[in-house]
Amino acid sequence: MWRLPKTFTFWLALLSVFVCAHNLLGYDDKNLLLGYTSPLLLWFSSQFTRLHYSLESEQLFYLIWYVTHLVTWLLIGLVIDWGVSRIKRNKS
């Protein structure tokens, strides 16, 4: 029987992959979902704009966006999982 992982890291990373796939398939043509679901993409939007104009390849630019989005949610998930494990350890 399959057991679903019960970690925030897994579920947030999976959600990030779904958002990136949604954008990659063209359903998010203005990048709103991708931008609004990633704090780093919003905070560093001016730096990403400068990077976009300096790069030769648009595909490389989107790859950087997708990696940034995934890494952001992986790190957020790891921090939440770390906090949950500390709380559980302190209760027992």
FENCORGI-V978110 format. One line per field, one symbol per residue. ss: DSSP state (H for helix, E for strand, C for the rest). burial: b if it has 16 or more other ideal C-beta (glycine too) atoms within 10 Angstrom, else e. Layout:
# FENCORGI-V978110
ss=???
burial=???
This chain:
# FENCORGI-V978110
ss=CCCCCCCHHHHHHHHHHHHHHHHHCCCCCCCHHHHHCCHHHHHCHHHHHHHHHHCCCHHHHHHHHHHHHHHHHHHHHHHHHHHHHHHHHHHC
burial=eeeeeeebbeebbeebeebbeebeeeebeeeeebbebbeebeeeeeebeeeeeeeeeeeebbeebbebbbebbeebbeeebeeeeeeeeeee
